[in-house]
Amino acid sequence: MISFDHKKILELPRRYRAQLINSLSGYKSANLIGTVDAKDQENLGLFSSVVHIGAHPPLLGFILRPTTVPRHTFENIKETGYYTINHICRSIIRQAHHSSAKYEKTISEFTMTGLGSVYKTDFPAPYVAESPIQIGLQFVEAIPIPANQTQLIVGSIEEIHLSEEILREDGAADLSKADIAALIGLDTYVTPNTPLKLDYQKPLVT
Amino acid sequence: MISFDHKKILELPRRYRAQLINSLSGYKSANLIGTVDAKDQENLGLFSSVVHIGAHPPLLGFILRPTTVPRHTFENIKETGYYTINHICRSIIRQAHHSSAKYEKTISEFTMTGLGSVYKTDFPAPYVAESPIQIGLQFVEAIPIPANQTQLIVGSIEEIHLSEEILREDGAADLSKADIAALIGLDTYVTPNTPLKLDYQKPLVT
């Protein structure tokens, strides 16, 4: 095995360290967050830090980097109170990845990636039309993380739209059936298949 | 597509809702957290919420459920200040999954799963011997999430041990080369392969 101690980690070249540390959390969810501001300017951002917070009430979180530069997604969330989380599937990986390019706020990443913006029911934020799992959220709270000035953005799941064929009988969405992608580090996508489902575990008799 | 609005989500049977909501965040990292208390009682816990917080300083977080029942991992982290995050690979999925069973604090999940406990250098928490990526962390802070009484536990990466063959030239750990697993929802494991690496994205000329 190769080992890095704390001193060696801090002395690594900046890009190398970013690649290494970003890959250490394990497979990451690959999501597009859709928002719109009060003037109907849409925004689409690539996020790989969406995390399950709780099922009851249904809550999702994501990590927002320091707001020392403009964060269009978060500005729109604060302005309207709503956003969508959309899963990236194999057929839209390249388009989705391009939404990570730094565009001005007046340019919509929907337009620049060619991904479709769609509104459902009366939910006030745009979904990604091509996404097999679309989640509508209401902003709940932004929690500061003092260690590095990032924030945990917590939202309440208000509605869910998902492809019929991926909903398992027990309620789980089988992500592998819709070619949904996961991320390794900053730039590497995988679309897993052949899932292995295991039973709820009880202690063995000791 | 199938749709669930907020009312329908809240009315779902409890287990069905847990399966559905737990699968919505996308692929989750599959990790074992190793700790030991001041009396040398070891503990191993299964976590699927490890999230990248930042690369400089190198920080990882995970979500801790409400401490209304004993959380042995967190008790040990507070007692010693240290813990390890170990990735689950294909060959240890069944053993790793069994660590989710609710054992008394006096019983070590290392013993009950048959996974090896190993100490490296002078780091004061046990690693999982069979894991291809082993990360040693120092506790930084526990951040309350008011929305559901969970906490975001933030730790600083103090040392990293990983299989030589998975370290890419650019610094990223290619998780797919070590058969590292990801989780869907509560119980379904996948071991992705054939990754697709994409370039850093710059805005197109408009």
Interface residues (C-beta under 8 A of the other chain):
Chain A: M1 I2 S3 F4 D5 H6 I9 L10 L12 R14 R15 Y16 R17 A18 Q19 L20 I21 N22 S23 L24 S25 G26 Y27 K28 S29 A30 N31 S48 S49 V50 V51 H52 I53 G54 A55 H56 P57 P58 L59 L60 G61 I63 H87 I93 R94 H97 H98 S99 S100 A101 K102 Y103 I107 M112 K120 T121 I133 Q134 I135 V140 E141 I143 P144 I145 P146 A147 N148 T150 L152 V154 S156 I157 E158 E159 I160 H161 L162 S163 E164 L167 R168 D170 G171 A172 A173 D174 L175 S176 I180 A182 I184 G185 L186 D187 T188 Y189 V190 T191 P192 N193 T194 P195 L196 K197 L198 D199 Y200 Q201 K202 P203 L204 T206
Chain B: M1 I2 S3 F4 D5 H6 I9 L10 L12 R14 R15 Y16 R17 A18 Q19 L20 I21 N22 S23 L24 S25 G26 Y27 K28 S29 A30 N31 S48 S49 V50 V51 H52 I53 G54 A55 H56 P57 P58 L59 L60 G61 I63 H87 I93 R94 H97 H98 S99 S100 A101 K102 Y103 I107 M112 K120 T121 I133 Q134 I135 V140 E141 I143 P144 I145 P146 A147 N148 T150 L152 V154 S156 I157 E158 E159 I160 H161 L162 S163 E164 L167 R168 D170 G171 A172 A173 D174 L175 S176 I180 A182 I184 G185 L186 D187 T188 Y189 V190 T191 P192 N193 T194 P195 L196 K197 L198 D199 Y200 Q201 K202 P203 L204 T206
